[in-house]
Amino acid sequence: MQPLKFKPIFMKRIWGGNALKTRYGFNIPDGDKIGELWCISDNRTAVSEVEGGSFDGVKLNELAKQHKNDIYGEGKSYDRFPLLIKIIDANDKLSVQVHPDDDYAYKHENGDLGKTEMWYIIDAKPGAKLVCGLKEGTTKEQFKTLLDEGRLEDCLNEIEVDPGDVVYIPSGMVHAIGSGILICEIQQNSDLTYRVYDYNRIDDNGNKRELHIDKALDVIDFNLKSDKIVPEYKKIEGGSVAEVVRSKYFNTDVINIDTSVIIDTKGIFNTLVVVEGECELVCGDDMMHLKSGESVLIPASIDRYIIDGKCKVVRSYI
């Protein structure tokens, strides 16, 4: 099986901008507020479709059923492809929100998955901030009071971020993306978000977006907060690599390719997102050109691959 590139799926968002067009050259109509590019998705909301190659036009869910062992590896199986890979353009700040864990989602959201995620900061304006949990000592009662009084910001743990930083967001942690940040997001395959506070914004139809306060209060872990991770790169032949996340949901590395880097898949599928530069992806006799903003799924049946060029990629696997 060949590496799989997918047609981009663009999601309009009230807080979106035009970075996906201006930075990466995607064909997006002027004036459209595109907040998210779903790079690789087998979610109920939207399923990726292969672009090019012998499986051109085939949906990821169909391909995974027909070629389960090739994609996942011998003896491995998932109901749906387990990761959702995005690029997020936060031209304005996102809502303050929280995601449930798997148990809560299964019981209360028709058998859905919870959501643990991570962010790689591709770009950020000076002073850009993220909300990553609550200030120490915040109780459920204090949280509810501040929410009722419109002063929720008083208990939010805010951190400044720079390009290249990483943040891990487990389920149950209150979080929000501030304005002026471009992010590569790796997450469980879930579209469940419980909005707590949305700054009283209205959509194009004059309506406020739905809040999910009761469910959010059910799942918030009031002791959770996190800080940014500054990747520590180790030299490898042809570049350098930083192991930034190790979890039961996904592992993620950030790899700088200076010339050419060889990666052994060890029989596990890999996803790659090119966040800077461009490269040639070589798998045996197959070669694929990848530029910034593009991504690829490398099936587990491909033993090893070569990334050739000058670029930075975010690599994830389970």
C-alpha positions in Angstrom: 0.0 0.0 0.0 1.1 3.5 -0.8 1.2 6.6 1.5 -2.2 8.2 1.6 -2.8 11.9 1.1 -6.3 13.2 1.6 -8.4 16.1 0.2 -8.5 18.9 2.7 -11.7 19.4 4.7 -12.3 23.1 5.6 -14.5 24.1 8.5 -16.0 27.6 8.8 -15.8 28.9 12.4 -16.9 32.2 13.9 -13.3 32.8 15.1 -11.5 31.6 11.9 -9.3 33.6 9.6 -7.5 33.3 6.3 -4.1 31.9 7.4 -4.7 28.6 5.6 -5.0 30.6 2.3 -2.2 33.1 2.9 0.3 30.9 4.6 -0.3 27.5 2.8 -1.9 28.6 -0.4 -5.1 26.5 -0.1 -7.9 27.5 -2.5 -10.4 29.2 -0.2 -12.8 31.9 -1.3 -12.1 35.4 -0.1 -14.0 36.3 3.0 -14.6 32.8 4.3 -13.6 32.4 8.0 -11.9 29.0 7.9 -11.1 28.0 11.5 -10.1 24.4 10.9 -8.5 22.2 8.3 -9.3 18.6 9.0 -6.2 16.9 7.5 -7.0 13.3 8.4 -10.5 12.4 9.7 -12.8 9.4 10.0 -15.2 11.2 12.2 -19.0 11.1 12.0 -18.9 14.9 11.2 -16.6 14.5 8.2 -14.6 11.6 6.6 -11.5 12.2 4.6 -11.3 11.1 1.0 -8.0 9.9 -0.6 -6.5 12.3 -3.1 -4.4 10.7 -5.9 -2.8 7.2 -6.2 -4.6 3.9 -6.7 -7.2 4.7 -4.0 -8.2 8.1 -5.3 -11.7 9.1 -4.2 -12.0 6.3 -1.6 -13.2 7.4 1.9 -10.9 6.6 4.8 -13.6 4.6 6.6 -14.1 2.3 3.6 -10.4 1.9 3.0 -9.8 1.0 6.7 -12.4 -1.7 6.5 -11.1 -3.2 3.2 -7.4 -3.0 4.2 -7.4 -3.2 8.0 -4.2 -5.1 8.3 -2.3 -2.9 5.9 -3.3 0.3 7.6 -3.3 -0.7 11.3 -1.0 -3.7 11.3 -1.6 -7.4 11.7 -4.1 -8.1 14.5 -4.9 -4.5 15.2 -8.4 -3.1 14.7 -10.4 0.1 15.5 -14.1 0.9 14.9 -12.9 4.1 13.2 -9.5 5.6 12.5 -8.5 6.5 16.0 -6.9 10.0 15.4 -8.2 13.3 14.1 -5.5 15.6 12.7 -6.2 19.3 12.3 -4.7 22.6 11.6 -6.4 25.4 13.6 -6.4 29.1 12.6 -7.5 31.1 15.6 -7.9 34.5 14.2 -10.0 35.3 17.2 -10.2 33.6 20.6 -12.0 30.3 20.9 -14.6 29.6 23.6 -13.6 28.4 27.0 -14.4 24.7 26.9 -13.8 21.2 28.1 -13.9 17.7 26.7 -15.3 14.6 28.4 -13.3 11.3 28.9 -14.2 8.1 27.2 -16.4 6.8 30.0 -18.6 9.9 30.2 -18.8 10.2 26.4 -19.9 6.6 26.0 -22.6 6.9 28.6 -23.9 10.4 27.7 -23.1 10.9 24.0 -24.4 7.8 22.3 -21.3 5.7 22.6 -18.9 8.4 21.3 -15.3 8.7 22.4 -13.9 11.4 24.7 -11.2 13.8 23.6 -7.6 14.1 24.8 -5.6 16.4 22.5 -2.3 18.2 22.0 -1.3 21.4 20.3 1.9 22.2 18.4 2.2 25.9 18.0 3.0 26.6 14.4 2.8 30.4 14.7 1.7 32.9 17.3 1.7 36.7 17.5 3.8 38.2 20.3 2.0 37.8 23.7 -0.5 35.2 22.4 -2.0 33.2 25.1 -3.7 29.9 25.8 -6.0 28.8 28.7 -4.7 25.6 30.1 -6.7 24.7 33.2 -7.7 26.6 36.3 -5.8 28.6 38.9 -4.7 26.5 41.8 -7.4 26.2 44.5 -10.4 27.0 42.2 -13.4 25.1 43.5 -16.6 24.0 41.6 -18.6 26.6 43.6 -16.2 29.4 42.9 -16.2 28.5 39.2 -20.0 28.6 39.0 -20.1 31.9 40.9 -17.5 33.5 38.6 -19.4 32.2 35.6 -22.7 33.6 36.8 -21.0 37.0 37.4 -19.3 37.1 34.0 -15.8 37.0 35.6 -14.7 33.6 34.6 -11.3 34.9 33.4 -10.4 35.5 37.1 -9.9 31.7 37.6 -8.4 30.7 34.3 -4.8 29.6 34.1 -3.3 31.5 31.1 0.1 30.9 29.6 2.0 32.8 26.8 3.2 30.6 23.9 5.7 31.0 21.1 6.1 29.2 17.8 7.5 25.7 18.4 5.9 25.2 21.9 3.7 22.2 22.7 0.7 21.9 25.0 -1.0 18.7 26.2 -4.7 18.9 26.9 -6.2 15.9 28.7 -9.9 15.3 28.9 -11.4 17.2 31.8 -9.1 20.2 31.6 -10.7 23.6 30.9 -8.9 25.2 28.0 -9.1 27.8 25.2 -7.0 29.1 22.3 -6.3 32.8 22.2 -6.4 35.0 19.1 -3.5 35.1 16.7 -2.3 31.5 17.0 -1.9 28.8 14.3 -1.9 25.2 15.7 -1.4 21.7 14.6 -3.8 19.6 16.7 -3.5 15.9 17.3 -6.5 14.4 19.1 -8.6 11.4 19.7 -11.2 10.9 17.0 -14.0 12.9 18.7 -15.8 16.1 17.9 -17.3 16.5 21.4 -16.9 19.9 22.9 -18.7 21.4 25.9 -18.6 25.2 25.7 -18.6 27.0 29.1 -18.2 30.6 28.0 -18.2 32.2 24.6 -17.8 35.9 25.3 -21.4 36.6 24.3 -20.6 36.3 20.6 -23.3 36.0 18.0 -23.1 34.2 14.7 -24.0 35.5 11.2 -27.6 34.9 12.0 -27.5 36.9 15.2 -27.6 33.9 17.5 -25.4 33.1 20.4 -23.7 29.7 20.2 -25.0 27.0 22.4 -23.3 26.5 25.8 -23.1 23.1 27.6 -22.6 24.2 31.2 -24.3 21.3 33.0 -22.3 18.7 31.1 -19.1 20.7 31.4 -19.5 20.9 35.2 -19.9 17.1 35.2 -16.6 16.5 33.6 -14.2 19.4 34.6 -11.3 18.3 36.8 -10.8 21.4 38.9 -7.2 20.3 39.8 -6.0 20.1 36.3 -3.7 22.7 34.7 -0.7 22.5 32.5 2.2 24.5 31.2 3.8 24.6 27.8 6.3 22.1 26.7 9.4 23.5 25.0 10.7 20.6 22.9 14.2 19.3 23.6 15.7 18.1 20.3 18.1 15.3 20.0 20.4 14.9 17.1 19.7 12.1 14.7 21.2 11.3 11.3 20.0 14.0 8.9 18.2 16.1 11.5 16.9 16.2 15.0 13.8 14.9 16.9 11.9 15.8 20.1 9.6 13.4 21.8 6.9 15.7 23.0 3.9 13.5 24.0 3.7 10.0 25.2 0.1 8.9 26.2 -2.2 5.9 25.8 -4.1 7.8 23.1 -1.2 8.9 20.9 2.5 9.5 20.8 3.9 12.6 19.0 7.3 13.7 17.9 8.5 16.9 16.2 11.2 16.2 13.6 13.5 18.7 12.0 14.8 17.4 8.7 18.0 19.0 7.5 18.9 16.7 4.7 17.3 13.2 4.8 15.8 11.2 7.7 14.9 7.5 7.7 12.0 6.3 9.9 11.2 2.7 10.8 7.5 2.3 11.4 7.9 -0.8 13.5 4.6 -2.1 11.9 2.6 0.9 13.3 0.7 3.5 11.2 2.2 7.0 11.2 0.6 10.4 10.4 2.8 13.3 9.3 1.9 17.0 9.1 4.5 19.3 7.4 4.4 22.5 9.4 7.4 24.2 7.8 9.2 23.8 4.5 8.7 21.0 2.0 10.0 17.5 1.3 9.9 14.4 -0.7 8.4 11.3 1.0 10.0 8.1 -0.3 8.5 4.7 0.5 10.2 2.0 -1.6 9.4 2.9 -5.2 6.8 5.5 -4.3 7.6 9.2 -4.0 5.3 11.9 -2.9 5.9 15.7 -2.7 4.7 17.4 0.5 4.6 21.1 1.1 3.8 23.1 4.3 0.2 22.5 5.5 0.0 19.1 3.9 -0.3 15.8 5.7 -0.1 12.0 5.0 -1.1 8.7 6.5 1.6 6.1 6.2 0.0 2.6 6.6 1.6 0.1 9.0 2.4 -2.2 6.1 5.1 0.2 5.0 8.2 -0.9 6.9 10.2 2.4 6.6 10.1 5.7 4.8 12.5 8.5 4.0 11.8 12.2 4.5 14.1 14.1 2.1 14.4 17.9 2.1 14.4 20.8 4.5 11.4 20.8 6.7 9.7 20.3 10.1 7.1 17.6 10.6 4.8 16.6 13.4 4.7 12.8 13.5 2.0 10.9 15.5 1.3 7.2 16.0 -0.2 4.8 18.6 
